[in-house]
């Protein structure tokens, strides 16, 4: 008489501490979805896990599982398919230091011939009008003003390429 053995299905991996407090069911659904991604999108998701941190990643995960951050509407943290025909634009934001590090950043960018669009200067004249009550983040008016400036500078750069 043979002995029948069974092996239990492996337990799903627990979310790493680096992604913060996320429900196991949410993590499992996210991992299942990630297993379907092509390499470039998978690399993006792993980068988000590493860099969004334990506060922002759970926010991202909930929105992602609810259908946000699609290729059609990537929003703030969604993957954007590379198009080699388009120029590359790097937008870096720092709402905390108020750009204190600007001299250093400007020197590095100048050394590498990178155009800088100082968005802080577009709102610095009226901080009460453009900052939230936390005095760190921008309110909707500040975001609109900065977005308009970024769009203007990007459009100018695109025209200059033609």
C-alpha positions as CSV (number, residue, x, y, z in Angstrom):
1,X,0.0,0.0,0.0
2,X,1.5,3.3,-1.1
3,X,1.6,6.4,1.0
4,X,-0.2,9.4,-0.5
5,X,1.3,12.8,0.3
6,X,0.0,16.1,-0.5
7,X,1.8,19.4,-0.4
8,X,0.0,22.6,0.5
9,X,0.1,25.4,-1.9
10,X,2.9,27.8,-1.0
11,X,1.8,30.7,1.2
12,X,1.7,34.0,-0.8
13,X,4.6,36.3,0.0
14,X,3.8,39.0,2.6
15,X,4.1,42.6,1.4
16,X,7.7,43.8,2.0
17,X,8.0,46.4,4.8
18,X,9.2,49.0,2.3
19,X,5.7,49.3,0.8
20,X,4.0,50.1,4.1
21,X,0.8,48.7,5.5
22,X,-1.2,47.0,2.7
23,X,-3.7,44.3,3.1
24,X,-2.5,40.8,2.1
25,X,-5.5,40.4,-0.4
26,X,-4.5,43.7,-2.0
27,X,-0.9,42.7,-2.3
28,X,-1.8,39.3,-3.7
29,X,-4.1,41.0,-6.4
30,X,-1.3,43.4,-7.2
31,X,1.3,40.6,-7.5
32,X,-1.1,38.6,-9.8
33,X,-1.5,41.7,-12.0
34,X,2.2,42.4,-12.1
35,X,2.8,38.8,-13.3
36,X,1.0,39.8,-16.5
37,X,3.2,42.8,-17.3
38,X,5.8,43.2,-20.0
39,X,9.4,43.8,-18.7
40,X,9.4,47.6,-19.0
41,X,6.1,48.0,-17.1
42,X,7.3,45.4,-14.5
43,X,10.5,47.4,-14.0
44,X,8.4,50.6,-13.5
45,X,6.3,48.9,-10.8
46,X,9.3,47.6,-9.0
47,X,10.8,51.1,-9.0
48,X,7.6,52.4,-7.5
49,X,7.7,49.8,-4.8
50,X,11.2,50.8,-3.9
51,X,10.8,54.6,-4.1
52,X,7.3,55.6,-3.2
53,X,7.8,54.5,0.4
54,X,5.6,53.2,3.1
55,X,3.2,56.2,3.0
56,X,2.7,56.8,-0.8
57,X,2.8,53.2,-2.0
58,X,-0.3,52.0,-0.2
59,X,-2.1,55.1,-1.7
60,X,-0.9,54.1,-5.1
61,X,-1.8,50.4,-4.6
62,X,-5.4,51.2,-3.6
63,X,-5.8,53.5,-6.6
64,X,-4.2,51.0,-9.0
65,X,-6.4,48.2,-7.8
66,X,-9.5,50.5,-8.2
67,X,-8.6,50.9,-11.9
68,X,-6.4,54.0,-11.8
69,X,-3.1,54.6,-13.5
70,X,-3.9,53.0,-16.8
71,X,-1.9,53.4,-20.0
72,X,-4.6,55.7,-21.3
73,X,-4.6,57.8,-18.0
74,X,-1.3,57.2,-16.2
75,X,-1.8,60.1,-13.8
76,X,1.1,60.9,-11.4
77,X,2.6,57.5,-10.9
78,X,1.4,55.4,-13.8
79,X,3.7,53.9,-16.5
80,X,4.0,55.8,-19.7
81,X,5.0,53.9,-22.8
82,X,8.3,55.2,-24.3
83,X,8.0,56.8,-27.7
84,X,11.5,57.3,-29.2
85,X,10.1,59.9,-31.6
86,X,9.4,62.3,-28.7
87,X,12.0,64.3,-26.8
88,X,12.7,63.3,-23.2
89,X,11.6,65.7,-20.5
90,X,12.5,65.2,-16.8
91,X,10.4,67.0,-14.3
92,X,11.8,67.1,-10.8
93,X,9.8,68.6,-7.9
94,X,10.9,69.5,-4.4
95,X,8.1,71.1,-2.4
96,X,10.0,70.9,0.9
97,X,13.3,72.7,0.5
98,X,12.0,75.8,-1.5
99,X,14.4,74.8,-4.8
100,X,17.4,76.0,-0.7
101,X,19.2,73.5,-2.9
102,X,18.6,75.4,-6.1
103,X,22.2,76.7,-6.4
104,X,23.6,73.2,-6.2
105,X,21.0,71.8,-8.6
106,X,21.5,74.7,-11.1
107,X,25.3,74.1,-11.1
108,X,24.8,70.4,-11.8
109,X,22.3,71.0,-14.6
110,X,24.5,73.7,-16.1
111,X,27.5,71.3,-16.1
112,X,25.4,68.8,-18.1
113,X,23.7,71.4,-20.3
114,X,20.2,70.6,-19.0
115,X,17.5,73.3,-19.4
116,X,16.0,74.3,-16.1
117,X,12.5,75.7,-15.7
118,X,12.4,77.1,-12.1
119,X,8.7,76.5,-11.3
120,X,9.1,77.9,-7.8
121,X,9.8,81.3,-9.1
122,X,6.4,81.3,-10.8
123,X,4.7,81.2,-7.4
124,X,7.3,82.7,-5.1
125,X,5.8,86.2,-5.4
126,X,2.5,85.2,-3.7
127,X,3.1,82.2,-1.4
128,X,-0.2,82.8,0.5
129,X,-2.1,82.5,-2.8
130,X,-0.4,79.4,-4.0
131,X,0.6,77.3,-0.9
132,X,-1.6,75.0,1.1
133,X,-2.0,75.7,4.8
134,X,0.9,73.3,5.5
135,X,3.2,75.8,3.8
136,X,4.9,73.0,1.9
137,X,2.6,71.7,-0.8
138,X,0.9,73.8,-3.5
139,X,-2.9,74.3,-3.6
140,X,-4.9,73.9,-6.9
141,X,-4.1,77.4,-8.0
142,X,-0.4,76.9,-7.4
143,X,-0.5,73.6,-9.3
144,X,-2.3,75.2,-12.2
145,X,0.1,78.1,-12.4
146,X,3.1,75.7,-12.3
147,X,1.6,73.3,-14.8
148,X,0.9,76.2,-17.2
149,X,4.5,77.3,-17.0
150,X,5.9,73.7,-17.5
151,X,3.6,73.3,-20.5
152,X,4.8,76.6,-22.0
153,X,8.5,75.7,-21.6
154,X,8.0,72.2,-23.0
155,X,6.1,73.6,-26.0
156,X,8.9,76.0,-26.6
157,X,11.5,73.2,-26.5
158,X,9.4,71.2,-28.9
159,X,9.1,74.1,-31.3
160,X,12.9,74.7,-31.1
161,X,13.5,71.1,-32.3
162,X,11.5,71.6,-35.5
